[in-house]
Amino acid sequence: MVQGYCVKCRKKVDIKDAKKITMKNGKPATKGSCPKCGTGVFRIGK
C-alpha cells in the first residue's frame, strides 16, 4: 500500500483507491482518499 499524509486526520495513512497520475510538469504522483475520513490524499513521487 502507498502511504500519504491526511491533512484532516493529521497523520500518515494508506491511500484508498490509489491511482497513479502524471502532473502538468511531467512528474509522477499518486492520488486517492483517506480510508477513515474520505478526504483527498495526494503524494508526489513514485
Distance bins in CASP14 RR format, pairs under 12 A and 6 or more apart:
PFRMAT RR
TARGET T0000
AUTHOR 0000-0000-0000
RMODE 2
METHOD distances of the structure
MODEL  1
1 12 0 0 0 0 0 1 0 0 0 0 0
1 13 0 0 0 0 1 0 0 0 0 0 0
1 14 1 0 1 0 0 0 0 0 0 0 0
1 15 1 0 0 1 0 0 0 0 0 0 0
1 16 0 0 0 0 1 0 0 0 0 0 0
1 17 0 0 0 0 0 1 0 0 0 0 0
1 18 1 0 0 1 0 0 0 0 0 0 0
1 30 0 0 0 0 0 1 0 0 0 0 0
1 32 0 0 0 0 0 1 0 0 0 0 0
1 35 0 0 0 0 1 0 0 0 0 0 0
1 41 0 0 0 0 0 1 0 0 0 0 0
1 43 0 0 0 0 0 1 0 0 0 0 0
2 12 0 0 0 0 0 1 0 0 0 0 0
2 13 0 0 0 0 0 1 0 0 0 0 0
2 14 1 0 0 1 0 0 0 0 0 0 0
2 15 1 0 1 0 0 0 0 0 0 0 0
2 16 0 0 0 0 0 1 0 0 0 0 0
2 17 0 0 0 0 0 1 0 0 0 0 0
2 18 1 0 1 0 0 0 0 0 0 0 0
2 19 0 0 0 0 0 1 0 0 0 0 0
2 20 0 0 0 0 1 0 0 0 0 0 0
2 28 0 0 0 0 0 1 0 0 0 0 0
2 29 0 0 0 0 0 1 0 0 0 0 0
2 30 1 0 1 0 0 0 0 0 0 0 0
2 31 0 0 0 0 0 1 0 0 0 0 0
2 32 0 0 0 0 1 0 0 0 0 0 0
2 41 0 0 0 0 1 0 0 0 0 0 0
2 42 0 0 0 0 0 1 0 0 0 0 0
2 43 1 0 0 1 0 0 0 0 0 0 0
2 44 0 0 0 0 0 1 0 0 0 0 0
2 45 0 0 0 0 1 0 0 0 0 0 0
2 46 0 0 0 0 1 0 0 0 0 0 0
3 11 0 0 0 0 1 0 0 0 0 0 0
3 12 1 0 1 0 0 0 0 0 0 0 0
3 13 1 0 0 1 0 0 0 0 0 0 0
3 14 1 0 1 0 0 0 0 0 0 0 0
3 15 1 0 0 1 0 0 0 0 0 0 0
3 16 0 0 0 0 0 1 0 0 0 0 0
3 18 0 0 0 0 1 0 0 0 0 0 0
3 30 0 0 0 0 1 0 0 0 0 0 0
3 32 0 0 0 0 0 1 0 0 0 0 0
3 34 0 0 0 0 0 1 0 0 0 0 0
3 35 0 0 0 0 0 1 0 0 0 0 0
3 41 0 0 0 0 1 0 0 0 0 0 0
3 43 1 0 0 1 0 0 0 0 0 0 0
4 11 0 0 0 0 1 0 0 0 0 0 0
4 12 1 0 1 0 0 0 0 0 0 0 0
4 13 1 0 0 1 0 0 0 0 0 0 0
4 14 1 0 0 1 0 0 0 0 0 0 0
4 15 1 0 1 0 0 0 0 0 0 0 0
4 16 0 0 0 0 0 1 0 0 0 0 0
4 18 0 0 0 0 1 0 0 0 0 0 0
4 29 0 0 0 0 0 1 0 0 0 0 0
4 30 1 0 0 1 0 0 0 0 0 0 0
4 31 0 0 0 0 0 1 0 0 0 0 0
4 32 0 0 0 0 1 0 0 0 0 0 0
4 33 0 0 0 0 0 1 0 0 0 0 0
4 34 0 0 0 0 1 0 0 0 0 0 0
4 35 0 0 0 0 0 1 0 0 0 0 0
4 39 0 0 0 0 0 1 0 0 0 0 0
4 40 0 0 0 0 0 1 0 0 0 0 0
4 41 1 0 1 0 0 0 0 0 0 0 0
4 42 1 0 0 1 0 0 0 0 0 0 0
4 43 1 0 1 0 0 0 0 0 0 0 0
4 44 0 0 0 0 0 1 0 0 0 0 0
4 45 0 0 0 0 0 1 0 0 0 0 0
5 11 1 0 0 1 0 0 0 0 0 0 0
5 12 1 0 1 0 0 0 0 0 0 0 0
5 13 1 0 0 1 0 0 0 0 0 0 0
5 14 0 0 0 0 0 1 0 0 0 0 0
5 15 0 0 0 0 1 0 0 0 0 0 0
5 30 0 0 0 0 0 1 0 0 0 0 0
5 34 0 0 0 0 1 0 0 0 0 0 0
5 39 0 0 0 0 0 1 0 0 0 0 0
5 40 0 0 0 0 0 1 0 0 0 0 0
5 41 1 0 0 1 0 0 0 0 0 0 0
5 42 0 0 0 0 1 0 0 0 0 0 0
5 43 1 0 0 1 0 0 0 0 0 0 0
5 44 0 0 0 0 0 1 0 0 0 0 0
6 12 1 0 0 1 0 0 0 0 0 0 0
6 13 1 0 1 0 0 0 0 0 0 0 0
6 14 0 0 0 0 0 1 0 0 0 0 0
6 15 0 0 0 0 1 0 0 0 0 0 0
6 16 0 0 0 0 0 1 0 0 0 0 0
6 32 0 0 0 0 0 1 0 0 0 0 0
6 33 0 0 0 0 1 0 0 0 0 0 0
6 34 1 0 1 0 0 0 0 0 0 0 0
6 35 0 0 0 0 1 0 0 0 0 0 0
6 36 1 0 0 1 0 0 0 0 0 0 0
6 37 1 0 0 1 0 0 0 0 0 0 0
6 38 0 0 0 0 1 0 0 0 0 0 0
6 39 1 0 1 0 0 0 0 0 0 0 0
6 40 1 0 0 1 0 0 0 0 0 0 0
6 41 1 0 1 0 0 0 0 0 0 0 0
6 42 0 0 0 0 0 1 0 0 0 0 0
6 43 0 0 0 0 0 1 0 0 0 0 0
7 13 0 0 0 0 0 1 0 0 0 0 0
7 34 0 0 0 0 1 0 0 0 0 0 0
7 37 0 0 0 0 1 0 0 0 0 0 0
7 38 0 0 0 0 0 1 0 0 0 0 0
7 39 1 0 0 1 0 0 0 0 0 0 0
7 40 0 0 0 0 1 0 0 0 0 0 0
7 41 0 0 0 0 1 0 0 0 0 0 0
7 42 0 0 0 0 1 0 0 0 0 0 0
8 33 0 0 0 0 0 1 0 0 0 0 0
8 34 1 0 0 1 0 0 0 0 0 0 0
8 36 0 0 0 0 1 0 0 0 0 0 0
8 37 1 0 1 0 0 0 0 0 0 0 0
8 38 0 0 0 0 1 0 0 0 0 0 0
8 39 1 0 1 0 0 0 0 0 0 0 0
8 40 0 0 0 0 1 0 0 0 0 0 0
8 41 0 0 0 0 1 0 0 0 0 0 0
9 33 0 0 0 0 0 1 0 0 0 0 0
9 34 1 0 0 1 0 0 0 0 0 0 0
9 35 0 0 0 0 1 0 0 0 0 0 0
9 36 1 0 1 0 0 0 0 0 0 0 0
9 37 1 0 1 0 0 0 0 0 0 0 0
9 38 0 0 0 0 1 0 0 0 0 0 0
9 39 1 0 0 1 0 0 0 0 0 0 0
9 40 0 0 0 0 0 1 0 0 0 0 0
9 41 0 0 0 0 1 0 0 0 0 0 0
10 34 0 0 0 0 0 1 0 0 0 0 0
10 36 0 0 0 0 0 1 0 0 0 0 0
10 37 0 0 0 0 0 1 0 0 0 0 0
10 39 0 0 0 0 0 1 0 0 0 0 0
11 34 0 0 0 0 1 0 0 0 0 0 0
11 35 0 0 0 0 0 1 0 0 0 0 0
11 36 0 0 0 0 1 0 0 0 0 0 0
11 37 0 0 0 0 0 1 0 0 0 0 0
11 39 0 0 0 0 0 1 0 0 0 0 0
11 41 0 0 0 0 0 1 0 0 0 0 0
12 34 0 0 0 0 0 1 0 0 0 0 0
12 35 0 0 0 0 0 1 0 0 0 0 0
12 36 0 0 0 0 0 1 0 0 0 0 0
12 41 0 0 0 0 1 0 0 0 0 0 0
12 43 0 0 0 0 1 0 0 0 0 0 0
13 32 0 0 0 0 0 1 0 0 0 0 0
13 33 0 0 0 0 1 0 0 0 0 0 0
13 34 1 0 1 0 0 0 0 0 0 0 0
13 35 1 0 0 1 0 0 0 0 0 0 0
13 36 1 0 0 1 0 0 0 0 0 0 0
13 37 0 0 0 0 1 0 0 0 0 0 0
13 38 0 0 0 0 1 0 0 0 0 0 0
13 39 0 0 0 0 1 0 0 0 0 0 0
13 40 0 0 0 0 0 1 0 0 0 0 0
13 41 1 0 0 1 0 0 0 0 0 0 0
13 43 0 0 0 0 0 1 0 0 0 0 0
14 30 0 0 0 0 0 1 0 0 0 0 0
14 32 0 0 0 0 0 1 0 0 0 0 0
14 33 0 0 0 0 0 1 0 0 0 0 0
14 34 0 0 0 0 1 0 0 0 0 0 0
14 35 1 0 0 1 0 0 0 0 0 0 0
14 36 0 0 0 0 1 0 0 0 0 0 0
14 41 0 0 0 0 1 0 0 0 0 0 0
14 43 0 0 0 0 0 1 0 0 0 0 0
15 29 0 0 0 0 0 1 0 0 0 0 0
15 30 1 0 0 1 0 0 0 0 0 0 0
15 31 1 0 0 1 0 0 0 0 0 0 0
15 32 1 0 1 0 0 0 0 0 0 0 0
15 33 1 0 0 1 0 0 0 0 0 0 0
15 34 1 0 0 1 0 0 0 0 0 0 0
15 35 0 0 0 0 1 0 0 0 0 0 0
15 36 0 0 0 0 0 1 0 0 0 0 0
15 38 0 0 0 0 0 1 0 0 0 0 0
15 39 0 0 0 0 0 1 0 0 0 0 0
15 40 0 0 0 0 1 0 0 0 0 0 0
15 41 1 0 1 0 0 0 0 0 0 0 0
15 42 0 0 0 0 1 0 0 0 0 0 0
15 43 1 0 0 1 0 0 0 0 0 0 0
16 30 0 0 0 0 0 1 0 0 0 0 0
16 31 0 0 0 0 0 1 0 0 0 0 0
16 32 1 0 0 1 0 0 0 0 0 0 0
16 33 1 0 1 0 0 0 0 0 0 0 0
16 34 1 0 0 1 0 0 0 0 0 0 0
16 35 1 0 1 0 0 0 0 0 0 0 0
16 36 0 0 0 0 1 0 0 0 0 0 0
16 37 0 0 0 0 0 1 0 0 0 0 0
16 38 1 0 0 1 0 0 0 0 0 0 0
16 39 0 0 0 0 0 1 0 0 0 0 0
16 40 0 0 0 0 1 0 0 0 0 0 0
16 41 0 0 0 0 1 0 0 0 0 0 0
17 30 0 0 0 0 0 1 0 0 0 0 0
17 31 0 0 0 0 1 0 0 0 0 0 0
17 32 1 0 1 0 0 0 0 0 0 0 0
17 33 1 0 1 0 0 0 0 0 0 0 0
17 34 0 0 0 0 0 1 0 0 0 0 0
17 35 0 0 0 0 1 0 0 0 0 0 0
17 38 0 0 0 0 1 0 0 0 0 0 0
17 40 0 0 0 0 1 0 0 0 0 0 0
17 41 0 0 0 0 1 0 0 0 0 0 0
18 29 0 0 0 0 0 1 0 0 0 0 0
18 30 1 0 1 0 0 0 0 0 0 0 0
18 31 1 0 0 1 0 0 0 0 0 0 0
18 32 1 0 1 0 0 0 0 0 0 0 0
18 33 0 0 0 0 1 0 0 0 0 0 0
18 34 0 0 0 0 0 1 0 0 0 0 0
18 35 0 0 0 0 0 1 0 0 0 0 0
18 40 0 0 0 0 0 1 0 0 0 0 0
18 41 0 0 0 0 1 0 0 0 0 0 0
18 42 0 0 0 0 0 1 0 0 0 0 0
18 43 0 0 0 0 1 0 0 0 0 0 0
18 46 0 0 0 0 0 1 0 0 0 0 0
19 28 0 0 0 0 0 1 0 0 0 0 0
19 29 0 0 0 0 1 0 0 0 0 0 0
19 30 1 0 0 1 0 0 0 0 0 0 0
19 31 1 0 1 0 0 0 0 0 0 0 0
19 32 1 0 0 1 0 0 0 0 0 0 0
19 33 0 0 0 0 0 1 0 0 0 0 0
19 40 0 0 0 0 0 1 0 0 0 0 0
19 41 0 0 0 0 0 1 0 0 0 0 0
19 42 0 0 0 0 0 1 0 0 0 0 0
19 43 0 0 0 0 0 1 0 0 0 0 0
20 27 0 0 0 0 0 1 0 0 0 0 0
20 28 1 0 0 1 0 0 0 0 0 0 0
20 29 1 0 0 1 0 0 0 0 0 0 0
20 30 1 0 1 0 0 0 0 0 0 0 0
20 31 0 0 0 0 1 0 0 0 0 0 0
20 32 0 0 0 0 0 1 0 0 0 0 0
20 42 0 0 0 0 0 1 0 0 0 0 0
20 43 0 0 0 0 0 1 0 0 0 0 0
20 44 0 0 0 0 0 1 0 0 0 0 0
20 45 0 0 0 0 1 0 0 0 0 0 0
20 46 0 0 0 0 1 0 0 0 0 0 0
21 27 0 0 0 0 1 0 0 0 0 0 0
21 28 1 0 0 1 0 0 0 0 0 0 0
21 29 1 0 1 0 0 0 0 0 0 0 0
21 30 1 0 0 1 0 0 0 0 0 0 0
21 31 1 0 1 0 0 0 0 0 0 0 0
21 32 0 0 0 0 1 0 0 0 0 0 0
21 42 0 0 0 0 1 0 0 0 0 0 0
21 43 0 0 0 0 0 1 0 0 0 0 0
21 44 0 0 0 0 0 1 0 0 0 0 0
21 45 0 0 0 0 0 1 0 0 0 0 0
21 46 0 0 0 0 0 1 0 0 0 0 0
22 28 1 0 0 1 0 0 0 0 0 0 0
22 29 1 0 0 1 0 0 0 0 0 0 0
22 30 0 0 0 0 0 1 0 0 0 0 0
22 31 0 0 0 0 0 1 0 0 0 0 0
22 44 0 0 0 0 0 1 0 0 0 0 0
22 45 0 0 0 0 0 1 0 0 0 0 0
22 46 0 0 0 0 0 1 0 0 0 0 0
23 29 1 0 1 0 0 0 0 0 0 0 0
23 30 0 0 0 0 0 1 0 0 0 0 0
23 31 0 0 0 0 1 0 0 0 0 0 0
23 42 0 0 0 0 1 0 0 0 0 0 0
23 43 0 0 0 0 0 1 0 0 0 0 0
23 44 1 0 0 1 0 0 0 0 0 0 0
23 45 0 0 0 0 1 0 0 0 0 0 0
25 44 0 0 0 0 0 1 0 0 0 0 0
25 45 0 0 0 0 0 1 0 0 0 0 0
26 44 0 0 0 0 0 1 0 0 0 0 0
26 45 0 0 0 0 0 1 0 0 0 0 0
27 43 0 0 0 0 0 1 0 0 0 0 0
27 44 1 0 0 1 0 0 0 0 0 0 0
27 45 1 0 0 1 0 0 0 0 0 0 0
27 46 0 0 0 0 1 0 0 0 0 0 0
28 42 0 0 0 0 0 1 0 0 0 0 0
28 43 0 0 0 0 1 0 0 0 0 0 0
28 44 1 0 0 1 0 0 0 0 0 0 0
28 45 1 0 1 0 0 0 0 0 0 0 0
28 46 1 0 1 0 0 0 0 0 0 0 0
29 41 0 0 0 0 0 1 0 0 0 0 0
29 42 1 0 0 1 0 0 0 0 0 0 0
29 43 1 0 0 1 0 0 0 0 0 0 0
29 44 1 0 1 0 0 0 0 0 0 0 0
29 45 1 0 1 0 0 0 0 0 0 0 0
29 46 0 0 0 0 1 0 0 0 0 0 0
30 40 0 0 0 0 0 1 0 0 0 0 0
30 41 0 0 0 0 1 0 0 0 0 0 0
30 42 1 0 0 1 0 0 0 0 0 0 0
30 43 1 0 1 0 0 0 0 0 0 0 0
30 44 0 0 0 0 1 0 0 0 0 0 0
30 45 1 0 0 1 0 0 0 0 0 0 0
30 46 0 0 0 0 1 0 0 0 0 0 0
31 40 1 0 0 1 0 0 0 0 0 0 0
31 41 1 0 0 1 0 0 0 0 0 0 0
31 42 1 0 1 0 0 0 0 0 0 0 0
31 43 1 0 0 1 0 0 0 0 0 0 0
31 44 0 0 0 0 0 1 0 0 0 0 0
31 45 0 0 0 0 0 1 0 0 0 0 0
32 38 0 0 0 0 1 0 0 0 0 0 0
32 39 0 0 0 0 1 0 0 0 0 0 0
32 40 1 0 1 0 0 0 0 0 0 0 0
32 41 1 0 1 0 0 0 0 0 0 0 0
32 42 1 0 0 1 0 0 0 0 0 0 0
32 43 0 0 0 0 1 0 0 0 0 0 0
33 39 1 0 0 1 0 0 0 0 0 0 0
33 40 1 0 1 0 0 0 0 0 0 0 0
33 41 1 0 0 1 0 0 0 0 0 0 0
33 42 0 0 0 0 1 0 0 0 0 0 0
34 40 1 0 0 1 0 0 0 0 0 0 0
34 41 1 0 1 0 0 0 0 0 0 0 0
34 42 0 0 0 0 0 1 0 0 0 0 0
34 43 0 0 0 0 0 1 0 0 0 0 0
35 41 0 0 0 0 1 0 0 0 0 0 0
END
